[in-house]
Amino acid sequence: MDAYQVADKLGAGHLMNEMYGELLRVANEVVATGKDGKVTVSLTVKKNPGDISVTVLESVGSSLPKSQAFGALFFYHDGQFYERDPRQAEMRELRVVEEPEAESRG
C-alpha cells in the first residue's frame, strides 16, 4: 500500500473529506480576520498485542485565528465599575459662550 491507499482507509474512508472540511473552515476565518490558522492531521500508531499488526488512529484538528478583542475602558473604585471616573465632580451647568462679533473699524 502507498500513502494514498493508507489515507483512504483511515476514518472509514472519510479522513480526506474531514481534513478538507477543516481546511475550508480555517481558510474562511483566515480570509475574514487576516490572521493565520492551522489544520493538523495526526496519526497515532499502536501495536496490537501478540503479532505484527498495528492500528493507525487518525485525528483532524484546527486552530482558528483569534478575533481581535476590542475591550472597554472602565474605572474601578470601591468595588464597582464605572464608565466615568467616580472621583471626578460632574459639571452640570456648562454652556457654550458665543464670541462677540468683531466690530469693523472703518
RODO-2510 file (C-alpha; in nm, 4 decimals, decimal comma):
residues 106
     n   res          X          Y          Z
     1     m     0,0000     0,0000     0,0000
     2     d     0,1168     0,3524    -0,0665
     3     a     0,0408     0,6663     0,1370
     4     y    -0,2738     0,7482    -0,0593
     5     q    -0,4160     0,3997    -0,0088
     6     v    -0,3442     0,4120     0,3653
     7     a    -0,5039     0,7606     0,3938
     8     d    -0,8063     0,6367     0,2006
     9     k    -0,8664     0,3624     0,4614
    10     l    -0,8390     0,5920     0,7632
    11     g    -1,1536     0,7344     0,9196
    12     a    -1,3613     0,4686     0,7461
    13     g    -1,2686     0,6384     0,4200
    14     h    -1,3625     0,9872     0,5388
    15     l    -1,0260     1,1266     0,6538
    16     m    -0,9592     1,3303     0,3405
    17     n    -1,3109     1,4785     0,3425
    18     e    -1,2809     1,5683     0,7114
    19     m    -0,9404     1,7261     0,6536
    20     y    -1,0694     1,9263     0,3573
    21     g    -1,3726     2,0420     0,5550
    22     e    -1,1466     2,1738     0,8327
    23     l    -0,9222     2,3352     0,5729
    24     l    -1,2195     2,5232     0,4254
    25     r    -1,3388     2,6336     0,7699
    26     v    -0,9946     2,7642     0,8673
    27     a    -0,9437     2,9328     0,5290
    28     n    -1,2737     3,1212     0,5702
    29     e    -1,1637     3,2531     0,9102
    30     v    -0,8150     3,3419     0,7825
    31     v    -0,9648     3,5464     0,4992
    32     a    -1,2138     3,7124     0,7383
    33     t    -0,9571     3,8042     1,0057
    34     g    -0,6327     3,8337     0,8089
    35     k    -0,4630     3,6176     1,0707
    36     d    -0,3049     3,2724     1,0416
    37     g    -0,4855     2,9488     1,1211
    38     k    -0,3783     2,5870     1,1255
    39     v    -0,5122     2,2425     1,0284
    40     t    -0,3423     1,9493     1,1966
    41     v    -0,3673     1,5867     1,0911
    42     s    -0,2310     1,3477     1,3497
    43     l    -0,1707     0,9759     1,3056
    44     t    -0,1131     0,7614     1,6127
    45     v     0,0306     0,4135     1,5545
    46     k    -0,0394     0,1491     1,8210
    47     k     0,0987    -0,2035     1,8267
    48     n    -0,1609    -0,4730     1,8661
    49     p    -0,0760    -0,7380     2,1255
    50     g     0,0766    -1,0658     2,0143
    51     d     0,1566    -1,0096     1,6485
    52     i     0,3000    -0,7664     1,3909
    53     s    -0,0214    -0,5761     1,3228
    54     v    -0,0693    -0,2130     1,4149
    55     t    -0,3677     0,0145     1,4417
    56     v    -0,3425     0,3646     1,2976
    57     l    -0,5711     0,6193     1,4623
    58     e    -0,6370     0,9464     1,2836
    59     s    -0,7463     1,2834     1,4142
    60     v    -0,8011     1,6133     1,2413
    61     g    -0,7847     1,9341     1,4394
    62     s    -0,7639     2,3025     1,3729
    63     s    -0,6659     2,6306     1,5315
    64     l    -0,8836     2,9118     1,4110
    65     p    -0,7439     3,2629     1,4039
    66     k    -0,8366     3,4591     1,7113
    67     s    -1,0512     3,7664     1,6638
    68     q    -0,9131     4,0909     1,7928
    69     a    -1,0607     4,1723     2,1317
    70     f    -1,1843     4,5313     2,1445
    71     g    -1,2151     4,5642     2,5205
    72     a    -1,3694     4,8591     2,7012
    73     l    -1,2366     5,1213     2,9402
    74     f    -1,3808     5,1254     3,2914
    75     f    -1,2922     5,2950     3,6156
    76     y    -1,2831     5,0683     3,9182
    77     h    -1,3441     5,2263     4,2569
    78     d    -1,4756     5,0887     4,5870
    79     g    -1,5658     4,7509     4,4359
    80     q    -1,7650     4,8932     4,1423
    81     f    -1,7063     4,9548     3,7720
    82     y    -1,7893     5,2965     3,6272
    83     e    -1,7946     5,4416     3,2771
    84     r    -1,6753     5,7762     3,4138
    85     d    -1,4231     5,8451     3,6859
    86     p    -1,6373     5,8486     4,0019
    87     r    -1,3841     6,0747     4,1744
    88     q    -1,4342     6,3475     3,9152
    89     a    -1,7034     6,6032     4,0025
    90     e    -1,9793     6,6228     3,7457
    91     m    -2,0115     6,9619     3,5774
    92     r    -2,3813     7,0099     3,5149
    93     e    -2,4064     7,3826     3,4464
    94     l    -2,1798     7,4051     3,1426
    95     r    -2,2886     7,6127     2,8461
    96     v    -2,1303     7,7420     2,5292
    97     v    -2,0495     8,1116     2,5299
    98     e    -2,0518     8,2666     2,1879
    99     e    -1,7773     8,5089     2,0980
   100     p    -1,8923     8,8600     2,0231
   101     e    -1,8714     8,9598     1,6584
   102     a    -1,5717     9,1735     1,5740
   103     e    -1,6597     9,5387     1,5192
   104     s    -1,5493     9,6770     1,1894
   105     r    -1,3323     9,9828     1,2061
   106     g    -1,3561    10,1763     0,9076
***
